[in-house]
Amino acid sequence: MNLSLYIAKRYLFSKKRHQVINIISGVAVAGVALATAAMICTLSVFNGFTQVVANQFTAMDPDIKIVPAKGKAFCLDVSAIDSVKELPGISVVSFCVEDKAMVQYGGRQVMVTLKGVDENFTALTDIEKALYGRGTPVLEDSLNCYAIMGGELMYNLNCGIYFVDPLEIYAPNRGEKINMTVPARNFKKGELLSSGLVFAVNQPQYDANYILTSVGFARNIFRREANEATSMEIRVTDNASVEKLKERIESILGSEFVVLNRYEQQKDVYKVMQIEKLISYLFLAFILLVACFNIIGSLSMLIIEKRDNMNTLRSFGADNKTISNIFVFEGVMVSMLGAVAGIVFGLFLCIMQQEFGFISTGGGGDFIMDSYPVKVMASDVVSVFATVLVTGFMAVWLPVRMLTKRYV
């Protein structure tokens, strides 16, 4: 065993002549432990919110979404598309046509995203769990086309679930010049009847902007061909890996298509959450650094107390580096004790929050969760432990070098 490490271990657990050294060391360990526990709990809460958002997006977003790299639409009769559909691990494939349009009802006009879906869409997503009303999720029959809109959009249009008059849908004529003398000719008009259903996924970007209808109606109003789609959406089997399947699809389709998993489909939301998590981590790391400076106080008093021992070691041939490493190792081990204690305490708090939810959101039932969500990730625990060790080493290395030169 390394001589400096061996002596540092003996000093760590041996009884000191001055009791105040033990007290200061205990305070330093407690400070590091509290900062470590705060980092574990904070990062776990951010993970919990990310999981909650991901679960909310599940009702509308597929596991994998394929869109063209250039333009808005692609042809379905491409051999690569057929190859993708035959891949193992794919349970449902749905083709959609999606674009912007204007909806008018009762004198009110709102810009919306009109999404035409085929008959596989209900099996592709969990949208049926987010439907409200007494209708059936049928978007087209032999006579009419029907709409399922978001609950907030229904409120903005003031039409109700069972609206009597049809929704008037206007889409600009694609590929035609604008006729300013007769503006009405610049748009293609369609009508959608009430399906008796609305959806609510608790996400404003969907609830306030989306209308679901049949893919045939969307192709007609956006002037798309029968073999065109704007996206290919995939649901994977329960035992399949989304990331591995995504890589295989990318290798088949090449650079002409973009393959997105659920997180990449909502990259703006997740990017904001990851930035918030990183900023919180940096602030807590700074607090941890301040807590680690408490270790310097106990080490300085220990150096003074063990000055005679260090002179004895020097007479036996120990150099300055060996002597200073003793106290560097001492400081790192104090940091390690605080890290272990803080991780255990932080994990205990996270488990208690998961089981009992004793810290509530205070929303009084207005939020989608009653208590703060928590999800512990092994990568966060490892990164926090490494951060504590690195921070503890950085906090004690230079002061210990200076103190040993001065007192030993």
C-alpha positions in Angstrom: 0.0 0.0 0.0 1.2 3.6 -0.7 2.8 5.0 2.4 1.0 8.3 2.2 -2.4 6.6 1.8 -1.7 4.2 4.7 -0.7 7.0 7.1 -3.7 9.1 6.0 -6.1 6.3 6.8 -4.5 6.0 10.3 -4.9 9.7 10.9 -8.5 9.7 9.6 -9.8 7.2 12.2 -7.3 7.8 15.0 -8.1 9.9 18.1 -6.8 13.4 18.0 -5.2 15.3 20.9 -7.4 18.3 20.2 -11.2 17.4 20.2 -11.9 20.5 18.1 -10.2 18.8 15.0 -12.8 16.0 15.2 -15.6 18.5 15.5 -14.4 20.5 12.5 -13.9 17.3 10.5 -17.4 16.2 11.3 -18.8 19.6 10.2 -16.9 19.3 6.9 -18.2 15.8 6.3 -21.8 17.0 7.1 -21.5 19.9 4.7 -20.3 17.7 1.9 -23.0 15.2 2.6 -25.8 17.8 2.5 -24.5 19.3 -0.7 -24.2 15.8 -2.2 -27.7 14.9 -1.1 -29.1 18.1 -2.6 -27.5 17.3 -5.9 -28.9 13.8 -6.0 -32.4 15.0 -5.1 -32.4 17.9 -7.5 -31.2 15.9 -10.5 -33.7 13.1 -9.7 -36.5 15.7 -9.6 -35.5 17.0 -13.1 -35.5 13.3 -14.3 -39.0 12.9 -12.9 -40.3 15.9 -14.7 -38.7 14.7 -17.9 -40.4 11.4 -17.5 -43.8 13.0 -16.8 -43.5 15.1 -20.0 -42.5 12.0 -22.0 -45.6 10.2 -20.7 -47.8 13.1 -21.7 -46.3 13.1 -25.2 -47.0 9.4 -25.6 -50.7 10.1 -26.5 -49.8 11.9 -29.7 -46.2 11.1 -30.5 -45.1 7.7 -32.0 -42.0 5.8 -30.9 -40.3 6.6 -34.2 -41.2 9.3 -36.8 -39.7 9.4 -40.3 -39.9 12.7 -42.3 -38.2 13.8 -45.5 -34.9 15.6 -45.2 -36.0 18.1 -47.9 -39.5 19.3 -48.6 -42.6 18.3 -46.8 -43.8 15.1 -48.4 -42.4 11.9 -49.9 -43.8 9.1 -52.1 -44.9 5.8 -50.5 -43.8 3.7 -53.4 -40.1 3.9 -52.5 -38.5 0.5 -52.1 -36.7 1.7 -49.0 -40.0 2.4 -47.3 -41.2 -1.2 -48.0 -37.9 -2.5 -46.5 -38.5 -0.5 -43.3 -42.0 -1.8 -42.9 -40.6 -5.4 -42.9 -38.1 -4.8 -40.1 -38.5 -7.0 -37.0 -39.5 -5.0 -33.9 -42.1 -2.9 -35.7 -45.7 -3.5 -34.6 -47.6 -0.7 -36.3 -46.9 1.6 -39.2 -49.1 4.6 -40.0 -48.8 7.3 -42.8 -49.9 10.8 -42.1 -50.4 14.1 -44.0 -49.8 17.2 -41.8 -49.7 20.9 -42.6 -50.9 24.3 -41.5 -54.5 25.4 -42.3 -57.1 28.0 -41.2 -60.3 26.9 -39.5 -63.4 29.0 -39.3 -66.5 28.5 -37.1 -69.2 31.0 -36.2 -67.1 34.0 -37.3 -64.0 32.9 -35.4 -60.8 32.1 -37.3 -57.8 30.2 -35.9 -54.6 28.9 -37.5 -54.3 25.2 -36.8 -52.2 22.2 -37.7 -54.4 19.7 -39.6 -53.2 16.2 -39.3 -54.7 13.5 -41.5 -54.2 10.0 -40.1 -55.0 6.6 -41.4 -56.9 3.7 -39.7 -53.7 2.5 -37.9 -53.3 5.7 -35.9 -55.3 4.5 -32.9 -53.1 1.4 -32.7 -50.0 3.5 -33.2 -50.5 5.9 -30.2 -52.5 6.0 -27.0 -54.8 8.7 -28.3 -57.9 6.8 -27.2 -56.9 7.3 -23.6 -57.0 11.1 -24.1 -60.4 11.3 -25.9 -63.4 12.8 -24.2 -67.0 12.7 -25.4 -69.6 10.1 -26.5 -68.6 9.7 -30.1 -66.4 7.1 -31.9 -63.0 7.7 -33.3 -64.1 7.4 -36.9 -62.7 10.1 -39.1 -64.3 9.3 -42.4 -67.2 7.4 -43.9 -68.7 7.1 -47.4 -70.4 10.6 -47.1 -68.5 12.9 -44.7 -65.2 13.5 -43.0 -65.0 14.2 -39.3 -62.7 16.1 -36.9 -61.3 15.4 -33.5 -59.8 18.7 -32.2 -57.9 19.6 -29.0 -59.9 20.7 -26.0 -58.3 24.2 -25.9 -58.9 24.7 -29.6 -62.6 23.8 -29.1 -62.7 26.5 -26.4 -61.0 29.1 -28.6 -63.5 28.4 -31.4 -66.4 28.3 -29.0 -68.0 25.4 -30.9 -68.5 22.7 -28.2 -67.9 19.0 -28.7 -71.1 18.5 -30.7 -71.0 21.4 -33.0 -74.0 21.6 -35.5 -72.4 23.6 -38.3 -69.4 22.1 -40.0 -65.9 23.5 -39.5 -64.7 25.4 -42.5 -61.1 24.5 -43.3 -59.0 26.7 -45.7 -55.6 25.7 -47.1 -53.5 27.7 -49.5 -53.3 26.3 -53.0 -49.9 24.7 -53.2 -47.7 25.6 -56.2 -50.1 28.3 -57.6 -49.5 32.0 -57.9 -51.5 34.3 -55.6 -54.4 36.1 -57.2 -54.9 39.4 -55.3 -57.9 40.3 -57.3 -59.9 37.3 -56.1 -58.3 36.2 -52.8 -60.8 33.4 -52.3 -59.2 31.5 -55.2 -56.0 31.3 -53.4 -57.4 28.8 -50.9 -59.0 25.3 -51.1 -62.0 24.9 -48.8 -63.2 21.8 -47.0 -65.7 21.0 -44.3 -65.4 18.7 -41.3 -68.3 17.5 -39.1 -68.3 16.8 -35.4 -67.1 13.3 -34.4 -68.5 13.9 -30.9 -64.9 13.7 -29.5 -62.1 16.0 -28.4 -58.7 15.1 -27.1 -56.7 16.5 -24.2 -53.1 15.6 -23.6 -52.3 18.5 -21.3 -49.8 20.0 -23.8 -50.8 23.4 -25.3 -49.0 22.7 -28.6 -51.4 19.9 -29.3 -54.5 20.9 -27.3 -54.7 24.4 -28.8 -53.4 23.8 -32.3 -54.2 20.3 -33.6 -57.2 18.8 -35.5 -57.2 15.2 -36.4 -59.0 14.0 -39.5 -58.8 11.4 -42.2 -55.7 11.2 -44.3 -57.9 11.3 -47.4 -59.4 14.7 -46.4 -55.9 16.0 -45.7 -54.5 14.9 -49.0 -57.4 16.5 -50.8 -57.3 19.9 -49.1 -53.4 20.1 -49.3 -53.4 18.8 -52.9 -51.3 15.8 -52.2 -51.3 12.7 -54.3 -52.8 9.4 -53.1 -49.2 7.9 -52.7 -47.8 10.9 -50.8 -47.4 11.4 -47.0 -45.6 13.9 -44.9 -44.5 11.4 -42.2 -44.2 7.7 -41.5 -44.9 6.9 -37.9 -43.9 3.7 -36.2 -44.7 1.9 -33.0 -42.2 -0.7 -31.8 -42.8 -3.9 -30.0 -42.4 -4.0 -26.2 -39.2 -6.1 -26.4 -37.5 -4.0 -29.1 -34.9 -1.3 -28.6 -36.0 2.0 -30.1 -32.5 3.3 -30.5 -31.2 0.1 -32.3 -34.2 0.1 -34.6 -33.7 3.8 -35.3 -30.1 3.1 -36.3 -31.2 0.3 -38.7 -33.9 2.5 -40.3 -31.3 5.3 -40.8 -28.9 2.9 -42.5 -31.7 1.7 -44.9 -33.2 5.2 -45.7 -29.9 7.1 -46.0 -29.7 10.9 -46.0 -33.0 11.5 -47.8 -35.0 10.9 -44.6 -34.7 12.1 -41.0 -35.5 9.5 -38.3 -36.7 10.9 -35.0 -37.3 9.2 -31.6 -39.9 10.6 -29.2 -37.4 12.9 -27.5 -36.1 14.2 -30.8 -39.6 15.0 -31.9 -39.9 17.3 -28.9 -36.3 18.5 -28.9 -37.1 22.1 -27.9 -38.9 21.0 -24.7 -36.3 18.5 -23.7 -33.4 20.9 -24.6 -34.8 23.5 -22.2 -35.2 20.9 -19.5 -31.7 19.6 -20.0 -30.3 23.2 -19.8 -32.2 23.8 -16.6 -30.8 20.6 -15.2 -27.2 21.5 -16.2 -27.5 25.0 -14.6 -28.9 23.5 -11.4 -26.0 21.1 -11.4 -23.4 23.8 -11.8 -24.9 25.9 -9.0 -25.0 22.9 -6.6 -21.4 22.0 -7.6 -20.3 25.6 -6.6 -22.1 25.1 -3.2 -20.3 21.8 -2.9 -16.9 23.5 -3.6 -17.6 26.0 -0.8 -18.5 23.1 1.5 -15.3 21.4 0.7 -13.3 24.4 1.9 -14.4 23.4 5.4 -12.0 20.5 5.1 -9.1 22.9 4.8 -9.7 24.0 8.4 -9.5 20.6 9.9 -6.5 19.7 7.7 -4.6 22.8 8.8 -5.1 22.0 12.5 -4.1 18.3 11.8 -0.9 19.4 10.0 0.1 21.6 13.0 -0.7 18.7 15.5 1.2 16.1 13.5 4.2 18.4 12.8 6.5 16.3 15.0 5.5 13.1 13.2 6.2 14.7 9.9 9.7 15.7 11.0 10.3 12.1 12.1 9.2 10.9 8.7 11.5 13.4 7.0 14.4 12.1 9.1 13.6 8.6 7.8 13.9 9.9 4.2 10.4 11.0 3.3 10.4 13.9 0.8 8.0 16.9 0.7 5.7 15.2 -1.9 5.2 12.2 0.3 4.4 14.3 3.4 2.0 16.6 1.5 0.2 13.6 -0.1 -0.7 12.3 3.3 -2.9 15.3 4.0 -4.2 15.4 0.4 -5.3 11.8 0.8 -6.8 12.8 4.1 -8.9 15.5 2.5 -10.0 13.3 -0.4 -11.1 10.6 2.1 -13.1 13.1 4.1 -14.7 14.1 0.8 -15.4 10.5 0.0 -17.1 9.9 3.4 -19.3 12.9 2.8 -20.1 11.8 -0.7 -21.1 8.3 0.4 -23.2 9.6 3.3 -24.8 12.2 1.0 -25.6 9.7 -1.7 -27.2 7.3 0.8 -29.2 10.2 2.4 -30.2 11.6 -1.0 -31.3 8.1 -2.3 -33.3 7.7 1.0 -35.1 11.0 0.4 -35.8 10.1 -3.2 -37.3 6.7 -2.3 -39.5 8.3 0.3 -40.7 10.8 -2.2 -41.5 8.1 -4.7 -43.4 6.0 -2.2 -45.2 8.6 -0.2 -45.0 11.9 -2.1 -44.5 13.9 1.1 -43.5 17.1 -0.9 -46.5 18.2 -2.8 -46.6 20.5 -5.8 -49.2 22.7 -4.0 -51.4 22.8 -7.1 -54.6 21.8 -5.2 -55.5 19.3 -8.0 -54.8 21.7 -10.8 -51.6 20.0 -11.8 -51.2 16.7 -13.6 -49.3 15.4 -10.5 -50.0 15.8 -6.8 -46.3 15.6 -5.7 -42.9 16.3 -7.2 -41.9 13.4 -9.5 -38.6 11.7 -8.8 -36.6 9.3 -11.0 -33.1 8.2 -9.8 -30.6 7.5 -12.6 -27.4 5.6 -12.0 -25.5 7.9 -14.3 -26.5 10.9 -12.1 -25.3 9.0 -9.0 -21.9 8.2 -10.6 -21.5 11.8 -11.9 -22.3 13.3 -8.5 -19.8 10.9 -6.7 -17.1 11.8 -9.2 -17.9 15.5 -8.9 -17.5 15.3 -5.1 -14.1 13.6 -5.4 -12.8 16.0 -8.0 -14.0 19.0 -6.2 -12.6 17.8 -2.9 -9.2 17.2 -4.4 -9.2 20.6 -6.1 -10.2 22.3 -2.8 -7.4 20.7 -0.7 -4.5 20.2 -3.1 -3.0 23.7 -3.3 -3.7 24.7 0.4 -2.2 21.5 1.7 1.0 22.1 -0.4 1.3 25.6 1.1 0.6 24.5 4.6 3.0 21.6 4.6 5.8 23.9 3.3 5.0 26.4 6.1 4.6 24.2 9.1 6.5 21.0 8.3 
